[in-house]
């Protein structure tokens, strides 16, 4: 089980008519029950939609059929969009 599994469950549990959601980094931390790594607050690449590879965080949202549409590192929020 990944540290980011709670994020996958959260996104999967959103109402079926939800097509996008913007959440703060603080909210993500509450959802996962842990702090985000410093790289999540500094680098856009941390939020990349990586289908394969070692970035378990992207597997969490992509396995729930969501992708990161936008991330704002200054204001510390991320917008997810339902894929498909």
N, CA, C and O of each residue as an XYZ file, in Angstrom:
336
protein
N       0.843     -1.184      0.000
C       0.000      0.000      0.000
C       0.889      1.248      0.000
O       1.827      1.361      0.789
N       0.584      2.140     -0.865
C       1.354      3.373     -1.031
C       0.894      4.442     -0.037
O      -0.258      4.459      0.397
N       1.796      5.303      0.297
C       1.479      6.476      1.122
C       0.353      7.286      0.487
O      -0.399      7.964      1.186
N       0.237      7.214     -0.843
C      -0.734      8.026     -1.573
C      -2.028      7.284     -1.896
O      -2.888      7.816     -2.598
N      -2.172      6.065     -1.393
C      -3.421      5.320     -1.599
C      -4.647      6.077     -1.085
O      -5.693      6.035     -1.732
N      -4.556      6.765      0.052
C      -5.729      7.543      0.495
C      -6.143      8.620     -0.517
O      -7.326      8.942     -0.621
N      -5.189      9.175     -1.256
C      -5.525     10.157     -2.287
C      -6.281      9.479     -3.426
O      -7.246     10.033     -3.952
N      -5.843      8.284     -3.801
C      -6.562      7.522     -4.835
C      -7.990      7.252     -4.384
O      -8.935      7.442     -5.149
N      -8.143      6.810     -3.146
C      -9.488      6.524     -2.626
C     -10.338      7.789     -2.570
O     -11.526      7.753     -2.889
N      -9.737      8.903     -2.167
C     -10.464     10.174     -2.105
C     -10.975     10.569     -3.493
O     -12.151     10.892     -3.660
N     -10.092     10.541     -4.472
C     -10.486     10.925     -5.827
C     -11.516      9.951     -6.398
O     -12.461     10.371     -7.066
N     -11.341      8.673     -6.142
C     -12.293      7.663     -6.632
C     -13.672      7.833     -5.998
O     -14.685      7.474     -6.599
N     -13.707      8.379     -4.791
C     -14.958      8.520     -4.069
C     -15.713      9.808     -4.320
O     -16.780     10.029     -3.748
N     -15.162     10.664     -5.178
C     -15.867     11.916     -5.482
C     -17.143     11.624     -6.260
O     -17.210     10.619     -6.969
N     -18.158     12.479     -6.145
C     -19.398     12.267     -6.903
C     -19.111     12.099     -8.396
O     -18.205     12.730     -8.940
N     -19.886     11.250     -9.038
C     -19.621     10.894    -10.435
C     -19.725     12.078    -11.393
O     -19.193     12.015    -12.501
N     -20.398     13.154    -10.992
C     -20.505     14.318    -11.871
C     -19.371     15.322    -11.655
O     -19.365     16.384    -12.279
N     -18.418     15.005    -10.786
C     -17.268     15.876    -10.553
C     -16.246     15.646    -11.650
O     -15.732     14.537    -11.802
N     -15.948     16.681    -12.413
C     -15.001     16.557    -13.513
C     -13.649     17.163    -13.198
O     -12.653     16.820    -13.836
N     -13.597     18.066    -12.215
C     -12.324     18.617    -11.773
C     -12.461     19.067    -10.334
O     -13.549     19.376     -9.848
N     -11.323     19.091     -9.674
C     -11.299     19.510     -8.280
C      -9.954     20.173     -8.005
O      -8.907     19.684     -8.428
N     -10.000     21.286     -7.295
C      -8.791     21.996     -6.891
C      -8.658     21.849     -5.387
O      -9.581     22.168     -4.637
N      -7.502     21.364     -4.951
C      -7.271     21.194     -3.523
C      -5.897     21.739     -3.152
O      -4.951     21.686     -3.939
N      -5.815     22.252     -1.960
C      -4.559     22.818     -1.472
C      -3.595     21.689     -1.095
O      -4.007     20.553     -0.858
N      -2.325     22.024     -1.047
C      -1.336     21.051     -0.598
C      -1.649     20.609      0.827
O      -1.466     19.441      1.170
N      -2.122     21.542      1.660
C      -2.500     21.190      3.029
C      -3.620     20.158      3.036
O      -3.607     19.231      3.846
N      -4.590     20.315      2.136
C      -5.682     19.345      2.051
C      -5.149     17.983      1.613
O      -5.570     16.954      2.140
N      -4.231     17.972      0.658
C      -3.630     16.704      0.225
C      -2.962     16.032      1.418
O      -3.090     14.822      1.605
N      -2.253     16.812      2.219
C      -1.584     16.251      3.392
C      -2.590     15.675      4.390
O      -2.331     14.633      4.993
N      -3.716     16.329      4.568
C      -4.749     15.789      5.456
C      -5.315     14.486      4.894
O      -5.576     13.540      5.637
N      -5.499     14.448      3.582
C      -6.042     13.249      2.933
C      -5.094     12.066      3.103
O      -5.530     10.963      3.432
N      -3.808     12.289      2.880
C      -2.843     11.178      2.963
C      -2.380     10.916      4.393
O      -1.771      9.883      4.673
N      -2.669     11.847      5.293
C      -2.264     11.675      6.679
C      -0.770     11.800      6.897
O      -0.217     11.203      7.821
N      -0.119     12.576      6.047
C       1.335     12.739      6.133
C       1.715     14.012      5.380
O       0.918     14.563      4.621
N       2.923     14.459      5.599
C       3.439     15.632      4.888
C       3.845     15.256      3.463
O       4.328     14.152      3.212
N       3.641     16.181      2.550
C       4.194     16.036      1.207
C       5.701     16.261      1.279
O       6.170     17.006      2.139
N       6.460     15.636      0.397
C       7.896     15.904      0.398
C       8.168     17.330     -0.075
O       7.341     17.932     -0.759
N       9.313     17.858      0.288
C       9.684     19.215     -0.132
C       9.631     19.368     -1.647
O       9.285     20.436     -2.151
N       9.969     18.317     -2.369
C       9.969     18.394     -3.834
C       8.572     18.677     -4.389
O       8.453     19.274     -5.458
N       7.517     18.265     -3.692
C       6.150     18.540     -4.143
C       5.836     20.021     -4.076
O       5.014     20.525     -4.841
N       6.484     20.709     -3.169
C       6.258     22.151     -3.003
C       7.197     22.987     -3.872
O       6.989     24.190     -4.035
N       8.220     22.358     -4.424
C       9.214     23.102     -5.204
C       9.225     22.821     -6.699
O       9.577     23.694     -7.492
N       8.843     21.615     -7.087
C       9.039     21.200     -8.479
C       7.744     20.740     -9.126
O       7.069     19.841     -8.625
N       7.412     21.359    -10.228
C       6.228     20.970    -11.007
C       6.314     19.506    -11.429
O       5.295     18.820    -11.512
N       7.522     19.031    -11.692
C       7.714     17.658    -12.165
C       7.175     16.626    -11.170
O       6.774     15.533    -11.572
N       7.162     16.963     -9.876
C       6.646     16.021     -8.887
C       5.183     15.696     -9.177
O       4.715     14.599     -8.874
N       4.470     16.640     -9.757
C       3.045     16.491    -10.047
C       2.791     15.977    -11.465
O       1.650     15.993    -11.925
N       3.813     15.529    -12.150
C       3.660     15.023    -13.524
C       2.750     13.804    -13.550
O       2.682     13.029    -12.596
N       2.064     13.662    -14.656
C       1.193     12.511    -14.884
C       2.017     11.402    -15.522
O       2.044     11.252    -16.743
N       2.675     10.641    -14.691
C       3.576      9.591    -15.154
C       2.869      8.240    -15.084
O       2.539      7.758    -14.000
N       2.642      7.639    -16.241
C       1.917      6.370    -16.278
C       2.782      5.196    -15.842
O       2.282      4.242    -15.246
N       4.058      5.260    -16.133
C       4.954      4.190    -15.708
C       6.159      4.840    -15.053
O       6.439      6.017    -15.275
N       6.851      4.085    -14.266
C       7.989      4.634    -13.564
C       7.829      4.505    -12.070
O       6.978      3.757    -11.588
N       8.634      5.224    -11.350
C       8.698      5.033     -9.904
C       7.949      6.087     -9.089
O       8.001      6.053     -7.859
N       7.267      7.005     -9.728
C       6.556      8.047     -8.986
C       5.200      7.533     -8.525
O       4.200      7.629     -9.237
N       5.193      6.983     -7.312
C       3.973      6.362     -6.781
C       2.836      7.358     -6.613
O       1.666      6.978     -6.665
N       3.165      8.624     -6.412
C       2.109      9.619     -6.245
C       1.270      9.749     -7.513
O       0.045      9.835     -7.434
N       1.912      9.765     -8.678
C       1.145      9.886     -9.923
C       0.337      8.628    -10.194
O      -0.745      8.705    -10.776
N       0.846      7.470     -9.782
C       0.076      6.237     -9.947
C      -1.214      6.321     -9.147
O      -2.248      5.804     -9.573
N      -1.158      6.975     -7.985
C      -2.345      7.089     -7.138
C      -3.469      7.815     -7.867
O      -4.584      7.300     -7.940
N      -3.198      8.998     -8.408
C      -4.300      9.730     -9.053
C      -4.633      9.154    -10.422
O      -5.796      9.161    -10.827
N      -3.632      8.654    -11.140
C      -3.927      8.109    -12.460
C      -4.690      6.787    -12.378
O      -5.509      6.495    -13.250
N      -4.432      5.986    -11.344
C      -5.195      4.750    -11.151
C      -6.639      5.032    -10.779
O      -7.494      4.155    -10.901
N      -6.917      6.235    -10.331
C      -8.291      6.656    -10.035
C      -8.912      7.368    -11.237
O     -10.013      7.909    -11.138
N      -8.203      7.368    -12.378
C      -8.656      8.018    -13.627
C      -8.679      9.535    -13.552
O      -9.517     10.182    -14.178
N      -7.754     10.099    -12.784
C      -7.588     11.540    -12.699
C      -6.193     11.901    -13.180
O      -5.269     11.091    -13.101
N      -6.046     13.123    -13.680
C      -4.737     13.659    -14.053
C      -4.587     15.045    -13.430
O      -5.574     15.723    -13.142
N      -3.348     15.447    -13.229
C      -3.080     16.805    -12.775
C      -3.193     17.716    -13.983
O      -2.477     17.554    -14.972
N      -4.093     18.669    -13.891
C      -4.273     19.633    -14.975
C      -3.367     20.835    -14.768
O      -2.724     21.308    -15.705
N      -3.321     21.326    -13.534
C      -2.541     22.514    -13.203
C      -2.044     22.376    -11.777
O      -2.712     21.791    -10.924
N      -0.871     22.919    -11.530
C      -0.379     23.010    -10.167
C       0.167     24.415     -9.969
O       0.852     24.942    -10.846
N      -0.125     25.021     -8.840
C       0.359     26.361     -8.539
C       1.281     26.257     -7.325
O       0.822     26.137     -6.189
N       2.580     26.306     -7.583
C       3.558     26.154     -6.516
C       3.598     27.365     -5.594
O       3.917     27.225     -4.413
N       3.283     28.547     -6.107
C       3.279     29.754     -5.268
C       2.132     29.741     -4.271
O       2.327     30.012     -3.086
N       0.933     29.425     -4.757
C      -0.243     29.426     -3.882
C      -0.510     28.056     -3.265
O      -1.406     27.912     -2.434
N       0.261     27.057     -3.668
C       0.236     25.718     -3.074
C      -1.105     25.005     -3.236
O      -1.753     24.628     -2.260
N      -1.503     24.831     -4.501
C      -2.696     24.046     -4.795
C      -2.488     23.263     -6.082
O      -1.611     23.566     -6.890
N      -3.323     22.248     -6.242
C      -3.272     21.387     -7.429
C      -4.694     21.193     -7.935
O      -5.629     21.042     -7.149
N      -4.847     21.198     -9.247
C      -6.150     20.940     -9.856
C      -6.083     19.598    -10.593
O      -5.265     19.397    -11.491
N      -6.959     18.701    -10.186
C      -7.086     17.402    -10.844
C      -8.278     17.450    -11.794
O      -9.289     18.093    -11.513
N      -8.140     16.761    -12.917
C      -9.232     16.647    -13.902
C      -9.502     15.179    -14.154
O      -8.578     14.379    -14.300
N     -10.773     14.834    -14.203
C     -11.161     13.469    -14.507
C     -10.753     13.135    -15.934
O     -11.033     13.900    -16.857
N     -10.107     12.022    -16.114
C      -9.615     11.607    -17.433
C     -10.682     10.752    -18.106
O     -11.307      9.895    -17.480
N     -10.870     11.007    -19.393
C     -11.763     10.136    -20.158
C     -13.145     10.560    -20.285
O     -13.946      9.870    -20.917
